[in-house]
Amino acid sequence: MSATSETSWKKLDENIAVSGQISVNDVAAIAAAGYKSIICNRPDGEGGKNQPPSTELESAARAAGLQFAYLPVEVGQVSDEKSTAFHQLMATLPGPVLAFCNSGNRARALYSRTVGTATGPVEIVEAACDWEHTPEAAAASAHGTAANTDKAQAAASHSEAAAIPVTPACNWSNAFDIVVVGGGAAGLGVTASLLKRRASLRIAIIEPNDKHYYQPAWTLVGGGAYPINQTVRNTADIIPRGAEWIKAEVAGFSPDDNLVHLADGRSIGYQQLIVCPGIRLAWEKIEGIQETLGKNGVTSNYQFDLAPYTWSLTQELKGGKALFTQPPMPIKCAGAPQKAMYLSCDYWQRQGVLDKIEVEFDSAGAVLFGVADFVPPLMEYIHKYHASLVFNSNLVKVDGPAKIATFEIKNAAGEVTRVEKSFDMLHVTPPQVAPDFLRDSPLSDTSGFCEVNSKTLQHARFANIFSLGDACSSPNAKTAAAVRKQVVIVAENLLAAKEGREFPLVYDGYGACPLTVENGKVVLAEFGFGGKLLPTFPLNPAVARKLYWWFKVKLFPWLYWEGMLKGREWLTRSTETK
């Protein structure tokens, strides 16, 4: 929006008005209307080519005799600090002042948090909440959102609030049919599937990150078999059409009031809630690791920026000791720690240097793999690569410059001793925990994950809440393949709960781990609850195959981007029906 006339500026009091994006050509009209200062609350570059940079607007303002201040605020980040800075500008700049962002909502929210007043219910809701769909102005219309309608409906349901001072939070009971916490594979997948079934649903996705990653390919990146740039896309580009993206961090839940609390002070109301924020990498549990990641031979395929470093280290190592670690469960993709080892060993063997490298796999667990049927074929590769296995060995400290890794090793009697090991290359799988805001909430079980019925994925205590993905308490493998099946379970059962029907689907615990035992071959481990084998194809699942390598490198990424994230439920119907 361009503030082409005074009618497009919203006057809040005698000293301030707010507007959407202004242009250089608007500045003269702003000065002619009597304004003395302009405050820009929109970050440069947010709107792409259609947004003039603040430096150009400042030059035009100065030329027109106006003061200009740049106080950028990202969507969903109207913090106390920014509000205080806005108040200071209002106190020092000559007035009246025109403040703008993309729609005017952030500017108005800053003002409202400062003075605590508003003139009516619609203005109260809009001042407290900035519901721009994405950082790009065009993205809202591209996704067909109904944010303005939702605002009006929320305001109508709170008409008695006209005299209530504006607060940093806006509690929209029934603002959304469904709120999805988390915009990862689970959140985007279940949203897309729900909208395929009921296009009229009002769904909000709460996700703070601008980038979305296809993490299953990072093992391949670390093995030199996949380009890192093909594992990332802009979140704005893959939000399902018809959903609302709330770019903010979650602070907690009030399930008795049907509210999700955001870190910026807002509260989002829902009729039904889906909790899928993923799992957090708890690097802090390993002393000294964060200071040495990405240098001194210390790497991890569990981070986007480190997977290429794994491949560099693998290529550079011609002799010495290589350690690969696995922490206590739960972790994302329990096979990934050893997959990193197999691909590195395969490269060293092909280069003729494997005999000069001492390879060791230190696992905090007691077995190589949790499903016994796949241990024999994996042990064949352990022997092929001359790798040593050390079980009940948990990495607790790393001295990068000295290249010393410290492990706590538990013996059969349960006694723990500390052992220091030198290394030339150290691939670390970090400990992983539930996000703090989930762990400390009424939704969690004793382990901190969202407590669900593992068969229906409905919350154990709150009937209008469901959960899937790495953050739910179901004892399945935490993999993208599991999410692909869980999406259908949650979509069908949630709608059944909404409509008072019996749940149609039961989750069998399906998960899959394509074990990349060498460059060009994969053991495709597919299994459910209790380690029950659930192969998709009529082939011996314990045999490493070139076909499955092609699946891993070509088919599965395509299914992810073009299938699951778009609500296409291919290869998902092995779930049981009641």
C-alpha positions as CSV (number, residue, x, y, z in Angstrom):
1,M,0.0,0.0,0.0
2,S,1.2,3.5,-0.8
3,A,0.0,6.5,1.3
4,T,-1.0,8.5,-1.7
5,S,-3.4,10.8,0.2
6,E,-4.3,11.7,3.8
7,T,-7.4,9.5,3.6
8,S,-5.1,6.5,3.6
9,W,-3.4,7.6,6.9
10,K,-5.1,6.5,10.1
11,K,-4.9,9.3,12.7
12,L,-4.6,7.9,16.2
13,D,-4.4,11.2,18.1
14,E,-3.4,14.8,17.4
15,N,0.3,13.9,17.4
16,I,0.5,10.7,15.3
17,A,-1.0,8.9,12.3
18,V,0.0,5.5,10.9
19,S,-0.1,4.2,7.4
20,G,1.1,1.4,5.1
21,Q,4.2,1.6,3.0
22,I,4.9,5.1,1.6
23,S,6.7,6.0,-1.5
24,V,9.2,8.8,-2.2
25,N,6.4,10.6,-4.1
26,D,4.2,10.6,-1.0
27,V,6.6,12.6,1.1
28,A,5.6,16.0,-0.3
29,A,1.9,15.3,0.5
30,I,2.9,14.2,4.0
31,A,4.7,17.5,4.6
32,A,1.9,19.5,3.0
33,A,-0.6,17.9,5.5
34,G,1.4,19.3,8.4
35,Y,3.4,16.4,9.5
36,K,6.9,17.2,10.9
37,S,8.4,13.7,11.2
38,I,8.3,10.2,9.7
39,I,9.1,7.0,11.5
40,C,9.8,3.9,9.3
41,N,9.0,0.7,11.2
42,R,9.4,-1.6,8.2
43,P,12.8,-3.4,7.7
44,D,14.6,-2.7,4.5
45,G,14.2,-5.4,1.9
46,E,11.1,-7.0,3.4
47,G,8.9,-6.2,0.4
48,G,11.4,-6.8,-2.3
49,K,11.6,-4.5,-5.3
50,N,8.3,-2.8,-4.5
51,Q,9.7,-1.3,-1.3
52,P,11.8,1.8,-1.5
53,P,14.9,1.7,0.8
54,S,14.7,3.8,4.0
55,T,17.7,5.8,2.8
56,E,15.8,7.1,-0.2
57,L,12.8,8.0,1.9
58,E,15.0,9.7,4.4
59,S,16.6,11.8,1.7
60,A,13.2,12.8,0.4
61,A,12.0,13.6,3.9
62,R,15.0,15.8,4.6
63,A,14.5,17.6,1.4
64,A,10.9,18.4,2.4
65,G,12.0,19.7,5.8
66,L,10.9,16.6,7.7
67,Q,12.7,14.6,10.4
68,F,13.1,10.9,9.6
69,A,13.8,7.9,12.0
70,Y,14.4,4.3,11.0
71,L,13.1,1.8,13.7
72,P,12.7,-1.5,11.9
73,V,10.4,-4.1,13.5
74,E,10.0,-7.6,12.0
75,V,6.5,-9.1,11.7
76,G,5.4,-10.6,15.0
77,Q,8.3,-8.9,16.9
78,V,6.7,-5.9,18.6
79,S,8.8,-6.2,21.8
80,D,9.0,-4.1,24.9
81,E,12.4,-2.9,23.7
82,K,11.0,-1.7,20.4
83,S,8.0,-0.1,22.1
84,T,10.3,1.8,24.4
85,A,12.4,3.0,21.5
86,F,9.3,4.1,19.7
87,H,8.1,6.1,22.8
88,Q,11.5,7.8,22.9
89,L,11.2,8.8,19.3
90,M,7.7,10.2,19.9
91,A,9.1,12.3,22.8
92,T,12.0,13.7,20.8
93,L,10.8,14.1,17.2
94,P,8.8,17.2,16.3
95,G,5.2,16.4,15.8
96,P,2.8,15.5,14.4
97,V,4.4,12.2,13.3
98,L,3.5,9.8,10.6
99,A,4.7,6.2,11.3
100,F,4.5,3.4,8.7
101,C,5.2,-0.2,8.0
102,N,3.7,-2.6,5.4
103,S,0.1,-2.3,6.6
104,G,0.4,0.2,9.5
105,N,-0.3,-2.5,12.1
106,R,3.2,-2.7,13.5
107,A,3.4,1.1,13.8
108,R,0.0,1.1,15.5
109,A,0.9,-1.7,17.9
110,L,4.1,0.1,18.9
111,Y,2.0,3.2,19.7
112,S,-0.7,1.3,21.5
113,R,1.7,-0.5,23.7
114,T,3.2,2.9,24.6
115,V,0.0,4.8,25.4
116,G,-2.4,2.0,26.3
117,T,-5.5,3.4,24.6
118,A,-7.6,2.9,21.5
119,T,-10.8,4.1,20.0
120,G,-12.8,0.9,19.3
121,P,-12.9,-2.9,19.1
122,V,-11.5,-3.2,15.6
123,E,-8.7,-0.8,16.4
124,I,-7.9,-2.6,19.6
125,V,-7.5,-5.9,17.9
126,E,-5.4,-4.5,15.0
127,A,-3.3,-2.4,17.3
128,A,-2.3,-5.3,19.4
129,C,-1.8,-7.8,16.6
130,D,0.1,-7.6,13.4
131,W,-1.3,-10.2,11.1
132,E,0.7,-9.7,7.9
133,H,1.0,-13.1,6.3
134,T,4.7,-13.0,5.3
135,P,7.5,-10.4,5.2
136,E,6.6,-10.0,1.5
137,A,3.4,-7.9,1.0
138,A,2.4,-10.0,-2.0
139,A,2.5,-13.3,-0.1
140,A,-0.7,-12.7,1.8
141,S,-2.8,-12.4,-1.4
142,A,-0.9,-15.3,-3.0
143,H,-2.0,-17.6,-0.2
144,G,-5.6,-16.3,-0.2
145,T,-5.7,-15.5,3.5
146,A,-8.7,-13.9,5.2
147,A,-6.9,-12.0,7.9
148,N,-9.1,-8.9,7.7
149,T,-12.2,-11.0,8.0
150,D,-10.8,-12.8,11.0
151,K,-9.9,-9.5,12.6
152,A,-13.4,-8.2,12.2
153,Q,-14.9,-11.4,13.5
154,A,-12.6,-11.3,16.5
155,A,-13.4,-7.7,17.1
156,A,-17.2,-8.4,16.9
157,S,-16.8,-11.1,19.5
158,H,-15.1,-8.7,21.8
159,S,-17.4,-5.6,21.3
160,E,-17.6,-5.0,25.0
161,A,-13.8,-4.4,24.9
162,A,-14.1,-0.9,23.4
163,A,-13.3,0.9,26.6
164,I,-10.6,-1.6,27.6
165,P,-7.0,-0.3,27.3
166,V,-4.9,-2.1,24.7
167,T,-2.4,-4.6,26.1
168,P,0.5,-6.4,24.4
169,A,-1.6,-9.5,24.0
170,C,-4.7,-10.1,22.0
171,N,-6.7,-13.1,23.1
172,W,-8.8,-14.2,20.1
173,S,-11.0,-17.0,21.4
174,N,-12.2,-18.8,18.2
175,A,-10.0,-16.6,16.0
176,F,-8.8,-19.8,14.2
177,D,-10.3,-23.2,13.7
178,I,-6.9,-24.7,14.0
179,V,-3.6,-23.4,15.2
180,V,-0.5,-25.4,14.2
181,V,2.6,-24.8,16.4
182,G,5.6,-25.5,14.2
183,G,6.3,-25.0,10.5
184,G,8.6,-27.9,9.9
185,A,7.7,-31.1,8.0
186,A,4.9,-32.0,10.4
187,G,3.3,-28.6,10.6
188,L,3.3,-27.8,6.9
189,G,2.4,-31.4,5.9
190,V,-0.6,-31.6,8.3
191,T,-1.8,-28.1,7.3
192,A,-1.7,-28.9,3.6
193,S,-3.6,-32.2,4.2
194,L,-6.3,-30.5,6.3
195,L,-6.8,-27.8,3.7
196,K,-7.1,-30.4,1.0
197,R,-10.0,-31.9,3.0
198,R,-11.6,-28.6,4.2
199,A,-10.5,-25.6,2.2
200,S,-12.6,-23.3,4.3
201,L,-10.7,-24.1,7.5
202,R,-9.0,-21.0,9.2
203,I,-5.6,-22.4,10.0
204,A,-2.6,-20.4,11.5
205,I,0.9,-21.8,11.5
206,I,3.2,-20.4,14.2
207,E,6.8,-20.6,13.0
208,P,9.6,-18.1,13.7
209,N,12.1,-19.2,11.0
210,D,12.4,-17.7,7.5
211,K,14.0,-20.9,6.2
212,H,12.8,-24.4,5.9
213,Y,15.1,-27.4,5.6
214,Y,15.0,-30.9,4.2
215,Q,17.1,-32.4,6.9
216,P,17.1,-36.0,5.8
217,A,19.6,-35.0,3.0
218,W,22.2,-33.6,5.3
219,T,23.7,-37.1,5.8
220,L,24.2,-37.2,2.0
221,V,25.7,-33.7,2.1
222,G,28.2,-34.9,4.7
223,G,29.1,-37.8,2.4
224,G,29.6,-35.6,-0.7
225,A,26.5,-37.0,-2.5
226,Y,24.0,-34.0,-2.3
227,P,24.3,-30.2,-2.8
228,I,23.5,-28.3,0.4
229,N,21.6,-25.6,-1.4
230,Q,19.0,-28.1,-2.5
231,T,18.0,-28.7,1.2
232,V,16.7,-25.2,1.9
233,R,13.8,-23.1,0.8
234,N,12.1,-19.9,2.0
235,T,9.3,-20.6,4.5
236,A,7.2,-18.0,2.8
237,D,7.4,-20.0,-0.5
238,I,6.0,-23.2,1.0
239,I,3.3,-22.1,3.4
240,P,0.2,-24.0,2.2
241,R,-2.2,-21.9,0.2
242,G,-5.0,-20.7,2.5
243,A,-3.0,-20.8,5.7
244,E,-1.9,-17.9,7.8
245,W,1.7,-17.7,8.8
246,I,2.4,-16.1,12.2
247,K,6.1,-15.5,12.3
248,A,6.7,-15.6,16.0
249,E,8.1,-17.7,18.8
250,V,5.9,-19.7,21.2
251,A,6.2,-19.1,24.9
252,G,3.7,-21.4,26.3
253,F,0.1,-22.8,26.4
254,S,-3.1,-22.3,28.3
255,P,-5.1,-25.4,27.2
256,D,-8.0,-24.7,29.5
257,D,-8.5,-21.3,27.8
258,N,-7.6,-22.6,24.3
259,L,-4.7,-20.2,24.0
260,V,-1.1,-20.3,22.6
261,H,1.1,-17.6,24.2
262,L,3.8,-16.0,22.0
263,A,7.1,-14.6,23.1
264,D,6.1,-11.1,22.1
265,G,3.1,-11.0,24.5
266,R,0.3,-11.9,22.1
267,S,-2.0,-14.9,22.7
268,I,-3.6,-16.8,19.9
269,G,-7.0,-18.5,20.3
270,Y,-7.9,-21.8,18.8
271,Q,-10.7,-24.3,18.6
272,Q,-8.3,-27.1,17.9
273,L,-4.5,-27.2,18.4
274,I,-1.8,-29.2,16.6
275,V,1.6,-29.3,18.4
276,C,4.6,-30.1,16.2
277,P,7.5,-27.8,17.0
278,G,10.1,-30.5,16.5
279,I,13.0,-31.4,18.8
280,R,15.7,-29.1,20.1
281,L,19.4,-29.8,19.7
282,A,20.8,-29.5,23.2
283,W,24.4,-28.7,22.5
284,E,24.8,-27.2,26.0
285,K,24.9,-30.8,27.4
286,I,28.4,-31.3,25.9
287,E,30.9,-29.1,27.6
288,G,33.1,-27.1,25.2
289,I,31.4,-28.3,22.0
290,Q,29.8,-25.0,21.0
291,E,33.2,-23.2,21.0
292,T,34.7,-25.7,18.6
293,L,31.9,-26.7,16.2
294,G,32.9,-26.2,12.6
295,K,36.7,-26.1,13.4
296,N,39.4,-28.2,14.9
297,G,38.0,-31.3,13.1
298,V,34.7,-31.1,15.0
299,T,31.5,-31.4,12.9
300,S,27.9,-32.6,12.8
301,N,25.5,-33.5,10.0
302,Y,22.7,-32.3,12.3
303,Q,23.3,-28.7,11.3
304,F,22.8,-27.1,7.9
305,D,26.1,-25.1,8.1
306,L,28.2,-28.0,9.4
307,A,27.2,-30.9,7.0
308,P,29.5,-29.5,4.2
309,Y,32.3,-29.3,6.8
310,T,31.9,-33.1,7.4
311,W,32.5,-33.7,3.7
312,S,35.6,-31.5,3.8
313,L,37.0,-33.3,6.8
314,T,36.4,-36.7,5.2
315,Q,38.2,-35.6,2.0
316,E,41.2,-34.1,3.9
317,L,41.8,-37.0,6.4
318,K,44.5,-39.3,5.2
319,G,45.3,-41.0,8.5
320,G,44.7,-40.8,12.2
321,K,41.6,-41.3,14.3
322,A,37.9,-40.6,13.4
323,L,35.3,-40.7,16.1
324,F,31.5,-40.8,15.5
325,T,29.1,-40.4,18.4
326,Q,25.5,-41.1,19.3
327,P,23.9,-39.6,22.4
328,P,21.1,-41.2,24.5
329,M,17.6,-41.4,22.9
330,P,15.5,-39.8,21.7
331,I,17.1,-38.3,18.7
332,K,16.0,-37.4,15.2
333,C,16.7,-40.4,12.9
334,A,18.5,-42.9,15.1
335,G,20.4,-44.3,12.2
336,A,21.9,-40.9,11.1
337,P,25.0,-41.1,13.5
338,Q,26.2,-44.3,12.0
339,K,25.2,-43.3,8.4
340,A,27.8,-40.5,8.7
341,M,30.4,-43.1,9.6
342,Y,29.5,-45.5,6.7
343,L,29.7,-42.8,4.0
344,S,33.1,-41.5,5.3
345,C,34.5,-45.0,5.6
346,D,33.3,-45.8,2.1
347,Y,35.1,-42.8,0.7
348,W,38.3,-43.6,2.6
349,Q,38.2,-47.2,1.4
350,R,37.7,-46.0,-2.2
351,Q,40.7,-43.6,-1.8
352,G,42.9,-46.4,-0.4
353,V,43.5,-44.7,3.0
354,L,41.0,-46.6,5.3
355,D,43.7,-48.8,6.7
356,K,45.5,-45.7,8.0
357,I,42.5,-44.4,9.8
358,E,41.2,-45.8,13.1
359,V,37.4,-45.5,13.1
360,E,35.4,-45.7,16.3
361,F,31.6,-45.5,16.9
362,D,30.7,-44.4,20.4
363,S,27.1,-44.9,21.3
364,A,25.3,-44.1,24.5
365,G,23.0,-47.1,23.7
366,A,23.6,-50.8,24.2
367,V,23.0,-51.9,20.6
368,L,23.9,-50.8,17.1
369,F,20.3,-50.4,15.9
370,G,17.0,-50.6,17.8
371,V,15.4,-53.1,15.4
372,A,17.2,-56.5,15.6
373,D,16.5,-57.6,12.1
374,F,18.8,-54.9,10.7
375,V,21.8,-55.5,13.0
376,P,23.3,-58.4,11.0
377,P,23.6,-56.5,7.6
378,L,24.9,-53.4,9.5
379,M,27.5,-55.5,11.3
380,E,28.7,-56.7,7.9
381,Y,29.6,-53.1,7.1
382,I,31.1,-52.5,10.5
383,H,33.5,-55.4,9.7
384,K,34.1,-54.2,6.2
385,Y,35.2,-50.8,7.4
386,H,37.2,-52.2,10.4
387,A,35.3,-49.9,12.7
388,S,35.3,-50.4,16.5
389,L,32.1,-50.2,18.5
390,V,31.9,-48.8,22.0
391,F,28.5,-49.1,23.6
392,N,27.2,-47.3,26.7
393,S,29.7,-44.5,25.8
394,N,28.3,-40.9,26.0
395,L,30.2,-37.9,24.8
396,V,30.2,-35.2,27.6
397,K,33.1,-32.8,26.8
398,V,35.2,-31.7,23.8
399,D,38.5,-29.8,23.9
400,G,38.7,-28.7,20.3
401,P,42.2,-27.1,20.2
402,A,43.7,-30.1,22.0
403,K,41.6,-32.6,20.0
404,I,40.4,-34.5,23.1
405,A,36.9,-36.0,23.5
406,T,35.7,-37.1,26.9
407,F,33.2,-39.9,27.3
408,E,31.3,-41.2,30.2
409,I,31.3,-45.0,29.9
410,K,29.0,-47.2,31.9
411,N,30.0,-50.8,32.7
412,A,27.8,-53.8,33.3
413,A,27.4,-52.9,37.0
414,G,26.2,-49.5,36.1
415,E,29.4,-47.8,37.2
416,V,30.5,-44.7,35.2
417,T,34.0,-43.8,34.4
418,R,35.4,-40.9,32.3
419,V,37.7,-41.7,29.4
420,E,39.5,-39.2,27.2
421,K,40.1,-40.0,23.6
422,S,42.2,-38.1,21.0
423,F,40.8,-37.5,17.5
424,D,41.7,-36.1,14.2
425,M,38.0,-36.0,13.1
426,L,35.0,-35.9,15.4
427,H,31.5,-36.2,14.1
428,V,29.1,-35.4,16.9
429,T,25.4,-36.1,17.2
430,P,24.0,-33.7,19.8
431,P,21.7,-34.7,22.6
432,Q,18.1,-33.7,21.8
433,V,15.3,-32.6,24.0
434,A,11.7,-31.2,23.7
435,P,11.5,-27.4,23.2
436,D,11.5,-25.6,26.5
437,F,8.1,-24.0,26.0
438,L,6.6,-27.5,25.5
439,R,8.5,-29.2,28.3
440,D,7.4,-26.6,30.9
441,S,3.8,-26.6,29.8
442,P,0.6,-28.5,30.8
443,L,0.8,-30.4,27.6
444,S,4.0,-32.4,28.3
445,D,4.6,-35.8,29.8
446,T,7.4,-36.6,32.3
447,S,9.9,-36.6,29.4
448,G,8.9,-33.1,28.2
449,F,7.2,-34.2,25.0
450,C,3.6,-33.6,24.1
451,E,1.6,-36.4,25.7
452,V,-0.5,-38.3,23.2
453,N,-2.4,-41.5,22.7
454,S,0.2,-43.2,20.4
455,K,-2.6,-44.9,18.4
456,T,-4.7,-41.8,17.7
457,L,-2.1,-39.0,18.2
458,Q,-4.8,-37.2,20.3
459,H,-3.6,-35.6,23.5
460,A,-4.1,-37.8,26.5
461,R,-5.8,-35.1,28.6
462,F,-7.1,-32.4,26.2
463,A,-9.4,-33.7,23.5
464,N,-9.1,-30.7,21.1
465,I,-5.3,-31.1,20.9
466,F,-3.3,-33.4,18.6
467,S,0.5,-33.8,18.1
468,L,2.8,-35.4,15.6
469,G,6.4,-35.4,14.5
470,D,9.5,-35.3,16.8
471,A,7.7,-33.4,19.6
472,C,5.0,-35.9,20.3
473,S,5.4,-38.7,22.9
474,S,4.6,-41.6,20.6
475,P,7.4,-44.1,20.8
476,N,8.0,-44.3,17.1
477,A,11.2,-43.5,15.2
478,K,11.6,-39.7,14.9
479,T,11.9,-39.5,11.1
480,A,10.3,-37.7,8.2
481,A,8.9,-41.0,7.0
482,A,7.0,-41.3,10.3
483,V,5.7,-37.8,9.8
484,R,4.4,-38.7,6.4
485,K,2.1,-41.3,7.9
486,Q,1.2,-39.3,11.0
487,V,0.0,-36.4,8.9
488,V,-2.9,-38.6,7.6
489,I,-3.7,-39.9,11.1
490,V,-3.9,-36.4,12.6
491,A,-5.8,-34.9,9.6
492,E,-8.5,-37.6,9.6
493,N,-8.8,-38.0,13.4
494,L,-8.8,-34.2,14.1
495,L,-11.7,-33.6,11.6
496,A,-13.5,-36.6,13.1
497,A,-13.2,-35.0,16.6
498,K,-14.4,-31.7,15.2
499,E,-17.5,-33.3,13.7
500,G,-18.2,-35.7,16.6
501,R,-17.4,-38.9,14.7
502,E,-15.4,-41.9,15.7
503,F,-11.8,-41.8,14.8
504,P,-11.3,-43.6,11.5
505,L,-7.5,-44.3,11.7
506,V,-5.1,-45.9,14.0
507,Y,-1.3,-45.3,13.8
508,D,0.8,-48.4,13.6
509,G,4.0,-46.6,14.6
510,Y,5.5,-46.6,11.1
511,G,8.9,-45.1,10.7
512,A,11.7,-45.6,8.2
513,C,15.4,-45.1,8.2
514,P,17.2,-45.4,4.8
515,L,20.6,-46.6,6.1
516,T,23.3,-45.3,3.7
517,V,25.8,-48.1,4.2
518,E,27.9,-47.0,1.2
519,N,27.8,-44.4,-1.6
520,G,25.3,-46.1,-4.0
521,K,23.6,-48.6,-1.6
522,V,21.0,-48.3,1.1
523,V,19.4,-50.7,3.6
524,L,15.8,-49.4,3.8
525,A,14.7,-50.1,7.3
526,E,10.9,-49.7,7.7
527,F,9.3,-50.7,11.0
528,G,6.5,-49.9,13.4
529,F,5.8,-50.2,17.1
530,G,7.7,-53.0,18.8
531,G,10.1,-53.3,15.9
532,K,7.5,-54.9,13.7
533,L,8.8,-54.9,10.1
534,L,6.6,-52.8,7.8
535,P,8.2,-52.9,4.3
536,T,6.6,-51.0,1.5
537,F,8.1,-53.2,-1.2
538,P,8.1,-57.1,-1.5
539,L,11.9,-57.3,-1.2
540,N,14.1,-58.5,1.6
541,P,14.4,-55.3,3.7
542,A,17.8,-56.4,5.2
543,V,19.6,-56.3,1.9
544,A,21.5,-53.1,0.8
545,R,20.2,-52.1,-2.7
546,K,21.1,-49.5,-5.4
547,L,17.4,-49.0,-5.9
548,Y,17.0,-47.6,-2.4
549,W,19.9,-45.3,-2.9
550,W,18.0,-43.8,-5.8
551,F,15.0,-43.5,-3.5
552,K,17.1,-41.7,-0.9
553,V,18.8,-39.3,-3.3
554,K,16.1,-38.6,-5.9
555,L,12.6,-39.9,-5.0
556,F,12.3,-39.1,-1.3
557,P,13.3,-35.4,-1.7
558,W,10.8,-35.0,-4.5
559,L,8.1,-36.7,-2.5
560,Y,8.8,-34.3,0.3
561,W,8.7,-31.0,-1.6
562,E,6.1,-31.9,-4.2
563,G,4.0,-34.4,-2.2
564,M,3.9,-34.2,1.6
565,L,4.3,-30.4,1.9
566,K,1.5,-29.9,-0.7
567,G,-1.0,-32.3,0.8
568,R,-0.5,-35.1,-1.7
569,E,-0.7,-38.2,0.4
570,W,1.3,-40.7,-1.7
571,L,2.5,-43.9,0.0
572,T,0.6,-43.1,3.2
573,R,-2.2,-45.6,3.3
574,S,-0.6,-48.4,5.2
575,T,-2.2,-47.1,8.4
576,E,-4.8,-49.3,10.1
577,T,-8.4,-48.5,10.1
578,K,-10.7,-49.1,13.1
